[in-house]
Amino acid sequence: MTSDAMAAKLDRIRTRFGRLRELEAEHGFGVVLVDGAALEPLPGVPEGTFEVFRIIGKIEGSNFRFEQPAEIGSAAAFQDRPDNPHDPLGPALSIGCELHSVPPRLRDEIDGGEGISLDLEEGDVYHIDPDDYVFLYEHPDEDVDIHVFAPDIVTFFDEYVLGEKYPQLVDTVLGPGVREQRVRKGRFQGQYADTWLRLLVTAGIVS
C-alpha cells in the first residue's frame, strides 16, 4: 500500500471512530469505544499497526472485541511475548476475538472465543477455525481453510471493522444467520442484536 493510500484510510478510520463514539453516546447501544494510546514503533511489527492502535484502543460490541495487543505496548513486552517455533502459521498477534460464543455473565472470566490474528511476517489479518488449527498443528503439510480478510491491518479496520464489509466478517467467523438476529423486546426491539452492527447501520456505514 502506498503511503498516500494508507494515510487516506487512517483518516477515514479516525473520522469514523470519532463519529461512532458520538452516536454511541447519543443512543446508548452498549458498545465500548476506547481511544488509542501513544505508541512507539517496534521492529518486527507490520506497517500500520501502531498507527491504527494510536486511534483505537478498544472496540467491543456484543459479538466482537478488537483491542490493542498488550505485546506492542513496549519493546520489553514485545520481546517477552510467547514464542512457539512449531506454530504452523508462524508468529502472529491477536487483535480481536469473537464474543458470540461466550455468555455475557462469563465474559469477565473468559477472554473471548475464536481469534482474529495479525501475521507478523506477512502483515495480513486472518481467521482460522480452532479445529482446523489443531489439525494443521498435527499435520503441518496438509491444507486447511485460512480466511485472509485483508493484506494489512489498516485495510482490515477500514473495511471490516469500521466499514461496509463488517457483515462479511460476522458471516465468516460466526456463520450464517447470526447477523440477522434481532432484539426481541425492550427499548431496541426489532433492531439488530449485534450492537456494533446496529451502530454501523445508525451511522449509515452499513445498509
DODREN-140487 format. One record per atom (N, C-alpha, C): residue in three letters; x, y, z. Coordinates in steps of 0.001 Angstrom, whole numbers, padded with zeros to 6 digits, always signed. Example, Ala and Ser with C-alpha at 12.3 -4.5 7.8 and 13.67 -1.06 7.14 Angstrom:
ALA+013190-005690+007800/ALA+012300-004500+007800/ALA+013200-003300+007800/SER+012850-002250+007080/SER+013670-001060+007140/SER+012900+000030+007870/
//
This chain:
MET+000833-001182+000000/MET+000000+000000+000000/MET+000881+001249+000000/THR+000529+002213-000832/THR+001293+003453-000858/THR+001032+004249+000425/SER+001959+005156+000724/SER+001796+005969+001926/SER+000558+006851+001836/ASP+000226+007332+000629/ASP-000969+008165+000455/ASP-002237+007355+000705/ALA-002268+006121+000206/ALA-003446+005269+000406/ALA-003618+004936+001881/MET-002517+004639+002568/MET-002599+004342+003989/MET-003079+005565+004766/ALA-002553+006730+004431/ALA-002954+007956+005126/ALA-004437+008223+004943/ALA-004946+007980+003729/ALA-006373+008197+003466/ALA-007236+007247+004290/LYS-006810+005988+004389/LYS-007570+005012+005172/LYS-007510+005334+006659/LEU-006351+005761+007142/LEU-006227+006121+008553/LEU-007081+007340+008884/ASP-007153+008290+007967/ASP-008022+009452+008176/ASP-009484+009021+008267/ARG-009878+008071+007413/ARG-011266+007580+007437/ARG-011536+006825+008741/ILE-010562+006030+009179/ILE-010712+005316+010454/ILE-010886+006314+011596/ARG-010055+007328+011622/ARG-010108+008339+012689/ARG-011462+009062+012693/THR-011925+009454+011505/THR-013188+010175+011401/THR-014365+009295+011807/ARG-014378+008075+011315/ARG-015493+007179+011632/ARG-015499+006791+013105/PHE-014324+006557+013661/PHE-014260+006183+015072/PHE-014825+007314+015933/GLY-014457+008546+015612/GLY-014993+009675+016355/GLY-016495+009803+016206/ARG-016989+009636+014989/ARG-018434+009714+014742/ARG-019182+008604+015465/LEU-018637+007403+015450/LEU-019292+006277+016120/LEU-019314+006472+017637/ARG-018294+007070+018181/ARG-018298+007390+019614/ARG-019420+008363+019943/GLU-019615+009358+019089/GLU-020686+010321+019299/GLU-022058+009649+019237/LEU-022244+008795+018257/LEU-023527+008110+018104/LEU-023799+007149+019257/GLU-022755+006471+019722/GLU-022930+005571+020867/GLU-023329+006366+022109/ALA-022704+007504+022321/ALA-023065+008351+023469/ALA-024509+008817+023361/GLU-024975+009041+022133/GLU-026340+009522+021909/GLU-027374+008419+022089/HIS-027066+007217+021589/HIS-028070+006147+021560/HIS-027925+005127+022695/GLY-026723+004947+023218/GLY-026534+004015+024315/GLY-026808+002565+023967/PHE-026225+002109+022853/PHE-026422+000718+022449/PHE-025657-000263+023334/GLY-024647+000214+024039/GLY-023843-000668+024880/GLY-022498-001031+024287/VAL-022104-000332+023214/VAL-020801-000564+022599/VAL-019723+000188+023382/VAL-018567-000451+023548/VAL-017431+000174+024222/VAL-016444+000653+023167/LEU-016110+001953+023200/LEU-015109+002517+022292/LEU-014099+003284+023128/VAL-012837+002860+023074/VAL-011775+003459+023877/VAL-010709+004008+022939/ASP-010279+005238+023208/ASP-009234+005846+022384/ASP-007927+005073+022480/GLY-007129+005184+021433/GLY-005822+004550+021421/GLY-004828+005271+022312/ALA-003635+004703+022379/ALA-002585+005247+023248/ALA-001389+005678+022411/ALA-000537+006499+023008/ALA+000714+006886+022352/ALA+001630+005658+022310/LEU+001969+005216+021129/LEU+002783+004016+020960/LEU+003999+004337+020106/GLU+005122+003744+020458/GLU+006343+003896+019670/GLU+006519+002670+018776/PRO+006823+002868+017499/PRO+007020+001730+016592/PRO+008116+000794+017086/LEU+007931-000481+016803/LEU+008902-001501+017178/LEU+009262-002315+015943/PRO+010514-002705+015797/PRO+010878-003569+014675/PRO+010181-004914+014801/GLY+009776-005465+013655/GLY+009119-006758+013652/GLY+007612-006684+013682/VAL+007048-005467+013738/VAL+005601-005282+013742/VAL+005196-004680+012404/PRO+004209-005261+011716/PRO+003837-004792+010370/PRO+003436-003318+010318/GLU+003697-002728+009168/GLU+003378-001326+008925/GLU+001895-001056+009175/GLY+001610+000052+009804/GLY+000233+000457+010039/GLY-000323+000039+011385/THR+000317-000914+012041/THR-000211-001434+013304/THR-000267-000347+014375/PHE+000826+000352+014544/PHE+000870+001371+015587/PHE-000040+002548+015248/GLU-000124+002865+013955/GLU-000999+003957+013537/GLU-002459+003647+013870/VAL-002879+002409+013638/VAL-004257+002023+013954/VAL-004522+002102+015447/PHE-003603+001563+016248/PHE-003859+001488+017687/PHE-003535+002796+018419/ARG-002999+003763+017715/ARG-002954+005113+018288/ARG-004334+005759+018215/ILE-005147+005304+017268/ILE-006511+005813+017128/ILE-007481+005001+017978/ILE-007379+003688+017883/ILE-008336+002779+018525/ILE-007635+001974+019614/GLY-008102+002136+020848/GLY-007591+001301+021934/GLY-008418+000044+022090/LYS-009742+000200+021909/LYS-010631-000941+022083/LYS-011990-000642+021470/ILE-012548-001636+020814/ILE-013932-001630+020350/ILE-014554-002936+020810/GLU-015647-002847+021527/GLU-016324-004075+021963/GLU-017832-003928+021806/GLY-018378-004778+020946/GLY-019815-004895+020801/GLY-020271-006208+021398/SER-021452-006630+021034/SER-021969-007869+021612/SER-021373-009114+020976/ASN-020810-008992+019773/ASN-020291-010167+019071/ASN-018781-010198+018885/PHE-018114-009034+018980/PHE-016670-008996+018763/PHE-016012-007995+019699/ARG-014738-008254+019982/ARG-013877-007295+020672/ARG-012600-007142+019853/PHE-012214-005891+019588/PHE-010952-005580+018930/PHE-010190-004647+019860/GLU-008916-004937+020106/GLU-008164-004077+021003/GLU-006669-004191+020757/GLN-005964-003176+021244/GLN-004518-003157+021098/GLN-003897-004357+021809/PRO-003078-005130+021119/PRO-002380-006236+021790/PRO-001419-005690+022841/ALA-001421-006287+024009/ALA-000518-005829+025074/ALA+000938-005947+024650/GLU+001229-006872+023726/GLU+002613-007123+023316/GLU+003263-005936+022615/ILE+002463-005011+022072/ILE+003083-003887+021362/ILE+003140-002630+022235/GLY+002828-002788+023516/GLY+002857-001645+024415/GLY+004255-001149+024727/SER+005244-002018+024588/SER+006633-001629+024848/SER+007556-002649+024191/ALA+008816-002256+024063/ALA+009800-003172+023476/ALA+009960-004417+024344/ALA+009940-004229+025669/ALA+010095-005369+026581/ALA+008929-006337+026443/ALA+007717-005792+026353/ALA+006538-006659+026223/ALA+006586-007433+024911/PHE+007053-006792+023845/PHE+007112-007468+022551/PHE+008165-008570+022569/GLN+009282-008303+023194/GLN+010342-009309+023273/GLN+009948-010497+024157/ASP+009100-010236+025165/ASP+008707-011287+026101/ASP+007469-012050+025668/ARG+006915-011732+024499/ARG+005704-012417+024055/ARG+005989-013906+023873/PRO+004995-014757+024066/PRO+005198-016199+023884/PRO+005671-016513+022469/ASP+006619-017402+022376/ASP+007175-017770+021074/ASP+007087-019280+020913/ASN+006348-019714+019904/ASN+006208-021139+019629/ASN+006822-021429+018263/PRO+008037-021928+018227/PRO+008698-022175+016938/PRO+008016-023254+016105/HIS+007103-024016+016720/HIS+006418-025090+015998/HIS+005041-024662+015483/ASP+004678-023401+015702/ASP+003381-022925+015227/ASP+003358-022981+013700/PRO+002425-023733+013111/PRO+002419-023882+011650/PRO+002071-022590+010911/LEU+001487-021620+011614/LEU+001115-020359+010980/LEU+002157-019269+011191/GLY+003175-019550+011960/GLY+004212-018567+012211/GLY+003784-017555+013263/PRO+004646-016585+013549/PRO+004358-015615+014607/PRO+003193-014698+014242/ALA+002340-014433+015219/ALA+001163-013591+014997/ALA+000764-012925+016301/LEU-000031-011881+016179/LEU-000621-011208+017328/LEU-002132-011304+017232/SER-002779-011508+018358/SER-004239-011475+018397/SER-004683-010021+018472/ILE-005497-009587+017504/ILE-006005-008216+017509/ILE-007504-008168+017765/GLY-008123-009335+017878/GLY-009557-009367+018141/GLY-010032-010773+018413/CYS-011265-010870+018859/CYS-011872-012186+019097/CYS-013378-012052+019031/GLU-014033-013169+018771/GLU-015493-013158+018790/GLU-015983-013381+020214/LEU-017128-012810+020528/LEU-017725-012934+021857/LEU-019056-013663+021822/HIS-019519-013957+020623/HIS-020849-014557+020481/HIS-020974-015875+021235/SER-019872-016636+021266/SER-019908-017956+021903/SER-019735-017899+023417/VAL-019444-016701+023957/VAL-019201-016551+025393/VAL-020416-015903+026054/PRO-021096-016590+026973/PRO-022244-015985+027648/PRO-021839-014685+028351/PRO-022670-013644+028292/PRO-022319-012358+028908/PRO-021875-012465+030358/ARG-022475-013378+031104/ARG-022131-013494+032532/ARG-020743-014062+032754/LEU-020141-014633+031704/LEU-018821-015252+031843/LEU-017710-014442+031176/ARG-018030-013275+030647/ARG-017028-012526+029881/ARG-015944-011907+030740/ASP-016188-011828+032036/ASP-015121-011378+032936/ASP-014141-012502+033242/GLU-014566-013747+033008/GLU-013738-014909+033310/GLU-013105-015508+032054/ILE-013825-015439+030931/ILE-013349-016000+029672/ILE-013020-014853+028733/ASP-011778-014801+028268/ASP-011314-013651+027498/ASP-012049-013488+026180/GLY-012390-014574+025545/GLY-013077-014492+024265/GLY-013045-015819+023547/GLY-013723-015871+022407/GLY-013779-017094+021626/GLY-012729-017107+020532/GLU-013150-017468+019330/GLU-012219-017598+018213/GLU-011549-016262+017906/GLY-010251-016320+017595/GLY-009475-015106+017434/GLY-009327-014628+015995/ILE-008970-013364+015879/ILE-008600-012757+014610/ILE-007162-012284+014774/SER-006300-012696+013857/SER-004859-012536+014066/SER-004186-011687+013006/LEU-003096-011052+013422/LEU-002234-010288+012521/LEU-000943-011073+012336/ASP-000683-011474+011109/ASP+000530-012218+010783/ASP+001726-011268+010855/LEU+002683-011565+011728/LEU+003820-010674+011921/LEU+004827-010719+010773/GLU+004771-011762+009977/GLU+005717-011869+008863/GLU+005130-011332+007562/GLU+003876-011690+007281/GLU+003245-011266+006032/GLU+002448-009971+006180/GLY+001992-009676+007400/GLY+001239-008460+007635/GLY-000251-008569+007403/ASP-000737-009747+006964/ASP-002169-009855+006706/ASP-002953-010204+007970/VAL-004255-010024+007883/VAL-005161-010298+009004/VAL-006021-011488+008627/TYR-006058-012497+009503/TYR-006722-013748+009137/TYR-007476-014362+010310/HIS-008308-015345+009964/HIS-009031-016147+010952/HIS-008932-017605+010524/ILE-008759-018472+011512/ILE-008765-019909+011249/ILE-009622-020585+012303/ASP-010444-021517+011864/ASP-011269-022271+012788/ASP-010361-023049+013753/PRO-010672-023057+015061/PRO-009804-023744+016031/PRO-009564-025211+015707/ASP-010585-025900+015222/ASP-010405-027311+014872/ASP-009430-027463+013693/ASP-009517-026554+012731/ASP-008589-026588+011597/ASP-007166-026291+012056/TYR-007047-025388+013045/TYR-005712-025066+013552/TYR-005081-026287+014228/VAL-005864-026986+015037/VAL-005357-028186+015708/VAL-004932-029220+014666/PHE-005763-029388+013630/PHE-005427-030342+012566/PHE-004131-029933+011876/LEU-003986-028630+011586/LEU-002779-028152+010912/LEU-001559-028304+011799/TYR-001734-028103+013098/TYR-000618-028256+014034/TYR-000115-029692+014021/GLU-001052-030634+013934/GLU-000698-032056+013945/GLU-000281-032551+012564/HIS-000752-031861+011506/HIS-000436-032252+010128/HIS+000015-031012+009347/PRO+001192-030500+009624/PRO+001637-029217+009052/PRO+001767-029201+007537/ASP+001792-030355+006901/ASP+001927-030399+005450/ASP+000577-030430+004737/GLU-000511-030484+005507/GLU-001843-030525+004916/GLU-002372-029107+004700/ASP-003395-029002+003863/ASP-004031-027711+003596/ASP-005322-027588+004400/VAL-005524-026427+004993/VAL-006771-026139+005696/VAL-007263-024763+005247/ASP-008486-024463+005596/ASP-009090-023190+005193/ASP-008674-022083+006160/ILE-007875-021167+005680/ILE-007482-019987+006444/ILE-008069-018784+005726/HIS-008942-018050+006402/HIS-009591-016918+005736/HIS-008783-015654+005975/VAL-008189-015128+004917/VAL-007452-013866+004992/VAL-008424-012740+004641/PHE-008679-011862+005611/PHE-009605-010769+005381/PHE-008971-009632+004591/ALA-007747-009291+004937/ALA-007115-008123+004322/ALA-005609-008309+004315/PRO-004918-007660+003367/PRO-003461-007801+003273/PRO-002706-007009+004328/ASP-003421-006146+005068/ASP-002772-005341+006101/ASP-003808-004912+007124/ILE-003344-004500+008290/ILE-004237-004181+009408/ILE-005029-002893+009165/VAL-004462-001942+008433/VAL-005179-000698+008157/VAL-006409-000984+007294/THR-006232-001775+006248/THR-007358-002143+005389/THR-008395-002936+006164/PHE-007945-003809+007052/PHE-008885-004613+007840/PHE-009787-003726+008686/PHE-009199-002796+009423/PHE-010023-001930+010270/PHE-010877-000985+009432/ASP-010331-000501+008346/ASP-011066+000417+007483/ASP-012289-000252+006868/GLU-012138-001480+006402/GLU-013203-002130+005653/GLU-014051-003101+006478/TYR-013403-003860+007382/TYR-014113-004947+008063/TYR-014557-004627+009483/VAL-013960-003632+010114/VAL-014381-003278+011471/VAL-015237-002012+011443/LEU-014731-000965+010804/LEU-015469+000295+010732/LEU-016063+000539+009353/GLY-016124-000478+008534/GLY-016572-000299+007165/GLY-017721-001181+006744/GLU-018016-001115+005464/GLU-019193-001790+004914/GLU-019039-003308+004837/LYS-017828-003828+005043/LYS-017625-005279+004981/LYS-017773-005962+006334/TYR-018160-005226+007361/TYR-018345-005863+008672/TYR-019306-007059+008608/PRO-020424-006982+007881/PRO-021297-008162+007797/PRO-020580-009408+007272/GLN-019609-009220+006365/GLN-018851-010367+005873/GLN-018002-010984+006981/LEU-017460-010145+007846/LEU-016692-010634+008989/LEU-017576-011493+009891/VAL-018778-010995+010163/VAL-019717-011741+011006/VAL-020042-013092+010373/ASP-020377-013081+009101/ASP-020759-014326+008429/ASP-019618-015325+008404/THR-018395-014847+008203/THR-017242-015740+008103/THR-016891-016374+009438/VAL-016847-015577+010491/VAL-016409-016082+011793/VAL-017540-016741+012566/LEU-018725-016161+012528/LEU-019839-016657+013355/LEU-020813-017534+012591/GLY-020778-017474+011275/GLY-021657-018320+010481/GLY-022918-017594+010037/PRO-023581-018149+009034/PRO-024793-017529+008504/PRO-025917-017504+009538/GLY-026701-016448+009491/GLY-027854-016347+010385/GLY-027622-015474+011598/VAL-026396-015459+012112/VAL-026109-014683+013322/VAL-026336-013199+013073/ARG-025907-012736+011902/ARG-026016-011305+011594/ARG-027459-010824+011612/GLU-028400-011686+011263/GLU-029794-011269+011148/GLU-030568-011341+012463/GLN-029940-011806+013518/GLN-030653-011904+014795/GLN-031080-010527+015282/ARG-032302-010466+015831/ARG-032893-009196+016253/ARG-033213-009202+017746/VAL-033317-008005+018304/VAL-033716-007854+019700/VAL-035207-008172+019804/ARG-035579-009018+020751/ARG-036960-009488+020831/ARG-037881-008574+021623/LYS-037322-007850+022569/LYS-038189-006996+023383/LYS-037376-005856+023978/GLY-038086-004879+024539/GLY-037400-003768+025180/GLY-037211-002580+024261/ARG-036347-001697+024678/ARG-036134-000422+024001/ARG-035702-000569+022552/PHE-034876-001593+022260/PHE-034335-001763+020911/PHE-035018-002903+020155/GLN-036226-003229+020529/GLN-036960-004328+019888/GLN-036978-004151+018366/GLY-036669-005255+017675/GLY-036677-005251+016226/GLY-035379-004832+015580/GLN-034474-004223+016356/GLN-033177-003820+015808/GLN-032194-004989+015886/TYR-031056-004830+015217/TYR-030063-005909+015225/TYR-029589-006200+016648/ALA-029469-007483+016962/ALA-028956-007879+018273/ALA-027467-007549+018386/ASP-026766-007583+017275/ASP-025343-007228+017232/ASP-025228-005714+017407/THR-024750-005288+018564/THR-024734-003858+018871/THR-023788-003066+017966/TRP-022685-003672+017550/TRP-021774-002972+016652/TRP-022393-002803+015278/LEU-023067-003831+014777/LEU-023766-003725+013502/LEU-024856-002654+013600/ARG-025554-002615+014712/ARG-026596-001619+014922/ARG-026009-000203+014856/LEU-024841-000028+015434/LEU-024190+001283+015420/LEU-023746+001655+014012/LEU-023197+000697+013278/LEU-022775+000959+011891/LEU-023967+001316+011008/VAL-025093+000655+011220/VAL-026313+000972+010461/VAL-026794+002379+010810/THR-026773+002715+012093/THR-027188+004049+012533/THR-026317+005132+011912/ALA-025023+004823+011733/ALA-024096+005785+011127/ALA-024212+005849+009621/GLY-024989+004938+009021/GLY-025124+004917+007575/GLY-023968+004246+006856/ILE-023137+003536+007605/ILE-021977+002850+007015/ILE-022393+001522+006407/VAL-023296+000824+007075/VAL-023839-000441+006586/VAL-025339-000240+006378/SER-025844-000721+005271/SER-027265-000551+004978/SER-028065-001740+005478/
//
